Amino acid sequence: MTENRRHERYAMSLEVEVSHVESGKTTLSTKDISDGGIFLYMPNQLRPAIGTVMHLKLRGLLAGEEPPTVKVKVVRTTDEGIGLQFIPED
């Protein structure tokens, strides 16, 4: 299978907090990250539908500082989890 990626992916395990109006907040782990998005492991959970917009915050990276929250959109789902695309702020 040929992959047509715009951004190179980097395998990285980070803890993130994902929040959504309907489902609340949950803490998940990343599989990989790129300039365009992030993949989160989401085993044994009900995955949000493609197109769902949520907020994501990286945890534990900045000592003493509150990490920024970014807007993301679900663009794919797999048996492992969900692929999220970063949405630029207006």
C-alpha positions in Angstrom: 0.0 0.0 0.0 1.4 3.4 -1.0 1.1 6.2 1.6 0.7 9.8 0.4 1.6 11.7 3.5 2.2 15.4 3.6 4.2 15.4 6.9 6.7 12.9 8.2 5.5 11.0 11.3 7.6 10.5 14.4 7.0 7.6 16.8 6.5 9.2 20.2 4.8 8.2 23.4 3.3 11.1 25.2 0.4 11.5 27.6 -2.4 13.8 26.3 -5.7 15.0 27.6 -8.5 15.0 25.1 -11.7 16.9 25.8 -15.1 16.9 24.0 -18.3 18.6 24.9 -20.3 15.4 24.9 -17.8 12.9 26.3 -15.8 15.0 28.7 -12.1 14.6 29.3 -9.9 11.5 29.0 -6.2 10.8 29.1 -4.6 8.8 26.3 -1.2 8.0 24.9 0.2 8.9 21.5 1.6 6.5 18.9 3.1 9.1 16.6 3.0 12.8 15.8 3.6 15.0 12.8 3.3 18.6 11.8 -0.2 17.9 10.6 -1.6 15.7 13.3 -1.3 13.0 15.9 -2.4 9.4 16.4 -3.8 8.3 19.8 -4.1 4.8 21.1 -7.7 4.3 22.1 -8.2 0.6 22.9 -11.5 -0.8 24.1 -13.2 2.5 24.1 -16.0 3.9 22.0 -14.2 6.0 19.3 -15.6 9.4 18.2 -16.9 9.6 14.7 -14.8 10.9 11.8 -15.2 14.7 11.7 -15.6 15.1 15.4 -13.8 18.2 16.7 -12.1 18.0 20.1 -9.4 19.8 22.1 -6.1 18.2 22.9 -3.5 19.2 25.5 0.0 17.6 25.8 0.8 16.7 29.4 4.1 16.7 31.3 6.2 18.5 28.8 6.6 22.0 30.3 7.7 22.0 33.9 5.6 24.6 35.8 3.8 25.9 32.7 0.3 25.1 31.5 0.6 23.5 28.0 -1.4 25.0 25.2 -4.7 23.4 24.1 -5.1 22.8 20.4 -8.2 22.0 18.3 -8.2 18.7 16.5 -10.5 16.8 14.2 -10.9 13.0 13.9 -9.8 12.0 10.4 -9.5 8.2 10.7 -10.1 5.4 13.1 -8.4 2.0 13.3 -8.5 -1.0 15.7 -5.7 0.7 17.6 -7.1 4.2 18.0 -7.8 7.5 16.2 -5.9 9.8 13.9 -6.4 13.5 14.6 -5.6 16.4 12.3 -4.5 19.7 13.9 -7.0 22.6 13.1 -5.4 26.0 12.9 -6.8 28.6 15.2 -8.7 31.4 13.5 
